[in-house]
Structures are given as structure tokens and as C-alpha cells.
């Protein structure tokens, strides 16, 4: 088990460079506790469970056989498809499904960074990591509508 503490920003103006690893993740459980299966290009498959914690989330993650994950991904579950590009310490996620959303996440090390309850401190911390291609962005760390679990939708038939 680890503790996940991250800052998440929505890009509102700017075009990320191409490239990255394609991934698909489906949610078996969404709510205060989430359970997902993910297949990532070149990284295999994983099952992840996350649960709330005051200053972040508890996270448990296991490798699973890719064949099992692919079966689960074919079920009619809410899913996210994206391309993830790593820029320094940032994860830049360009969502393909649902389309048109670009999120940037920075996962903090233990004891690092601002108090996550302080939006102004998060903003100042992230400005030091802003990619050159980002002309405008805003903090969605506290907005549950921008978690992958909430963004997950059923694929169109």
C-alpha cells in the first residue's frame, strides 16, 4: 500500500506535443473507493484500488495478466482511453474517451509540496512546473468531476 498525493490541472489553452503511451482503464467500482483495471502500452496490466485519506488516497496496486485485463476491458464498464506523456515529473494525459480533455498531474513525494488543502499554494507550486506549451490551465485537484473515475464513460456502441 502506498499513499497517493497529487495536484491536478486542466489545460484550457495549449497543445501538448505528440507521443506517449496509450492506455485504457475500466472502472469496476466508482465512489469513495475505486477499483480499476488498466492496460498501458509497453507497461502491461494492473489492478488498482484507491480509498480516501485526509491528505491524499491510499493506493493498492497489483500486476494482473494482460489477457485477464483485456477481458475486463471488453465488458460494458465505464472507461477512459488516453495517451500519457511524461514531461519531467508531470504526467500529461490527453483523453481520447471522453474526448478533448488534457489533464496534467504531479504526484508528490512523501512530505513534499504544499498543503493540498491550500489552492493558492498548489497553484504557486505548479507554476514552477508549467510546460512551455501550456498557455492557460486551472487547478482541478479538488474537483471530483476531473478524476478519471468520474470522467469514465461507457464507450459508444
Protein Blocks (a to p, Z undefined) as FASTA:
>chain_A
ZZddddddddfbdcddeedjddddddfbgcjbdcdddddehkapadddddddfklccddd
ddddfklmmmmmmpccdddddddddehjbccdddfbdghiacddddddehiajdfklmkl
mmmmmmmmocfklmbdcdfklmmklgfklmpccddZZ
